[in-house]
Amino acid sequence: MGEVASALPPHSDGVNLSLDELINYKQQSVHWLPPGKSLWSQMLGQHHSRQLGRGMDFNEVRQYQAGDDVRAIDWRVTARTGKPHTKLFCEEREKPIVLLLDLSPSMYFGSTLMFKSVQMAHMASLITWLSVAQRDRIGAVIDTGTKRIELKPSARTQGALTLIQSLVSQHNDGLNEHRSQLQPFSQGLQSLNRLCPKGSEIILLSDFSRFNQQDESTLSRLNQHNQVRMVQITDPLELGNTDFRGNELVASQQGSHWLDFAAKQTRHGIAQAFEQQQTYLKQLALKMGISFSTLSSDIPLIKQLHGF
């Protein structure tokens, strides 16, 4: 147990969440600011991709003046008027970034280092502080499976602290709650549809165990006017990787039943079910043009990101 505890990130016990634990990621966000590698190119394994800073939005066309960049000449307007005109650009405005944070019961599980819900919260915190550093607005929908807490996108540190405090509170309340009748995953997606201005960057942080074909149309609508990313939080046991060889009572949406982990067939069956669901999610993301990446609960977030 000593070895596992020493591997945990600062202020973390792997089960409960604390403000100090999540505020710690504020200092980590600097690694993914321009001109360094972007967080998402790191996640997706694009090792040669560099983030060159914020983009530029087109603003207006005016008559060319001495010193203007000739590469910005608008040749259509120039041909129509007979006088050279140039395009003017302004720095890309702050964009809303909205997180879907899954705190349904299946996320409160971890076979090795920490709960999937804790790893999810660490990633959410890193994205939150990175958004603040880039002067973007950050918001969230916290989905417990039975209710949703909506936090409108807001700028500056106060918005980040409100999000993180809500996440800590809802997470720790969920440790002691029994929730049986879970609502569909699409309920959280519908909340995002109401909350997000068009052109938002939406990041879904979940194990996606509740996601099924009935939720596809809601995800598709959300993806029409926004940039959507899926980050699946996994645990080694879901891939059949465990040294445990005893019997364990396991709960799922189908009910509770005993599993014999000493049987290779049991471990293989668990891995097969997980791989089938993950393949479905990857194919759906590919079809919709959504980026898909995974994080495991058995490796600290920062170590895992730098290891991609």
N, C-alpha and C positions, 0 to 999 in steps of 0.2 A: 504493500500500500504506500510505503514511503516513496518508492520510485515513481508511482503514478502521481502522487501529490506534487512532487517536485517538477513534474512535466507540465502541470497546469499553468495557465497564464496568471499574471499578478492578480491578487485579490479574489481569485476564483476557487470554488470548491467543486465545481463540475455539476452541481445540482441546483443550488440557490443562485439568484442573481443579486448583484449589488451595484449601486451607482458608481463606486470607485472602480469596479471591474470594467464597466463600460466606458467611463470617462478616460480610462487608460489608453483607449484606441485613438484619442484625439492626437496624441504625439506620434502615433504610428501612421496617420494619414499622409504625412509629409512625403512618404516614400512613393506615393502615386500621384503627386502633383507634377505639372509640367516643369521641366522638359523630360521628366522621367517616364518610364513605361507606364501606360495606363493600367488601372486595376483590371479592366475587362480583357485587355489583350493578354495580361498575365494569367487570368482565369481560363481563357480559351486556348492558351498555349501558343499564342502568336509572339514568339520570342524576339522577332526583329521589328515588331511594330513599336513606333515611338509616338508618344502624345506630344504634339507640337504646340499645344496651347489651345485656347478657345477659338472657335470658328468666327467667321465674319458674316453678318447679315447684309444683304443689299438694301440700300437706303434710298438713293435717288440718282437721276442723271442730270448733269449740268454741262454747260459749254466748257470745252477744254481750256485749261489755263496753263501757262508756262510752268514747268516743274511737275505737272501731273504725270503719273505712271502711264506710259503709252500702252501697256498691256491691259489697262482698264478701259480703253476706248470702246464705246458702244458703236459698232460699225453700222447697225441698223438705223439708229437715230442720226448718225453722221450722214449716211446715204440719203435719208429722207429730207434732212434740213439743208444739206450741202455745207454744213459747218461741223467741225469735229466736236464731239461730245464724249464725256467720260463718265463712267459709273463711280458713284461714291458708296463706300461701305462703312458700316459702324460695327463695333464689337458686339458679338452675339449677346443678346439679353439673357438674364438669369432664366433658367428653365426649371419647371417644377419636377422634382424627383419624388415619387411616391412608392412606398414599400408595402407589400402585403406580408404581414408577419403572422405565420401560422403557429398558434399555441393550442392546437387541438391535442387530445390525449396521446396520440401516437408519437408526438414530438417529445413527450416526457419519458424518454428512454435512452439509455446509453449502456453498452456492455463493457466498455473499456475505460475511457478517460472522462467523458462528460456526456450529459444529456444532449440529444439533438437540438432541443429547444435552447440550450445554453450556447451551443455553437452558432445557431441561427442568430441569437441576440448579439453575439460578438461581431458577426458579419454585418448585421444591421447597424451596429454602432460605428464600425469602420466607415461604411457608406455614408452615414449621417455626418460624421465629422469631415469627411472628404467633401461632401456637398457644401458644408459651411465654409470650408477653406476656399472653395471655388465660387462662392457667393451665389449658389443656387438655392432655391427654396426646397425644403424637405418636409414631407408629410407621410402619413402611414394609415393603413387599416390593420388593426390588431384583431385577428380572427381566432376566437377560442373554440370554435366549433359549435357554440350555442349562442354567442353574441359577437358583435363587432363594434370596436371602438374606432371612430373616425377622427383623424387629426389632420386638419387642412394644411396644405403646404405653406410654410412660413420661413422667413429668412432669419439669419443671424443665430447666435449661440442660444438665445432663449428658446427658439423653436426646437433646436436639437435637444436641449435639456428637458423640455416638455415631453418630447417623444420618448426619450430614454427613461424618464421617470415613469411614464405610463407603461412602458414595456416591462420594467422591473416589477411594478405593482401587479400587473396582470399575470406575469409569469409566476410570481411567488404565490399569488392567490390560487393559481391553477394547480399548484403542487398538492393542495389539500381538497380539491373539488372532485366530486364524482360526476361525470357527464356521460350519459348513456345515449340519448336521442340526439345525434349530431346532425347538423344541417349540411346541405350540399356545399361543395367547394365553390360553386358558382355564386353563392350568396356573398362571399368576399369579393369576387370579381365584379359583381353588380355594385357593391359599395364603391369600388375603384372607379367604375363608370360614372357614378354620381359625383365623386370627389375630385377627379382629375380634369384639369383644363386640357383641351386638345393640344397635342404636341408634348405631352409629359413623357418622362422616362419612368417606366413602371418596372419594379423589380419584385418578383415573386420569390419569397424565401420559405420553403416548405419541403416536407418529404413527399408531398403529392400523393399520399396514400388514399385520400378522399377523392382525388381527381378521377373522373371517368368520362366516357363518351358524351354523356348528357351535358357536360360542362364545356364542351368544345365550342359551341356557338357563342357562348358568353365571352370566352377567351378571344374568339375571332373578332367580335365586335370591338373589344377593348384594343385589339391589335391594329385596327383600321386607322386610327388617328393618333396612335402613340407608339413609342419604342418600348417593346416589352422584353424583359429578360427573365429566364427561369433559372433559379439556383436550387438544386435538389440537395437536401441535407440527408446524409446516409449514416448508417452504423455498420461496422464490420459483421455483426451477427446476421444482418439482412442478406449478406453475401455468403452466408453459411460458414463464416470464419469465427470459430470460438474454440477455446480449450475446455470449456465446460462440457462435462459428459454425464450430468445427472438428469433428473426429471424436473420440469418447471411448468407451472401453471401460466399460460400465456393468454392474454385477452386481445381480441380483435373485434371488428365491427360485426363479425358473425357470432360472437360469443366467446366464452372462456373454455379452454381445453388444455389437457396435459400433453407436453411434448417430451419425448425421450431424445435428448441431445447426444446420447451415446450411439444412437443409430445413425449410420451414414445416410440412410434414406431420408431421415428427418432433416438433416442439415442440407442435403441436396434439394429437397422439396422447398425449403425456405429460400434458398438461393435462386431456384428456378422461378418461383413466383415473383421475386424481386426483379430479376432480369427481364422477365416478360413485361412487367409494368414499366421498367426503365426504357426498354426498347420502344414501347408504345409512345412514351413521352418524348423521346428523342426524335422519332419519326414525325410526330405531330409538330414539334418545334421546327424541324427542318421544313416541313410543308408550309408552315405559317411564316417562315423567315424570322423566327425568334431564337435568340442565342440561348444555349442550354449548357450549364456547367454544374459540377457537383463539388460538395465539400463533405468530408468525413468527420464524424464526432470523435475520432480516436487520435487526432493530431491537432495541436494548438493552431489557431487560425493563421497567425503570422508565419509560423514555420511552414505551414502547408502552402500558403500563397507563394512564398519564396522558393518552394520546392517544385512548383509547376514547371 
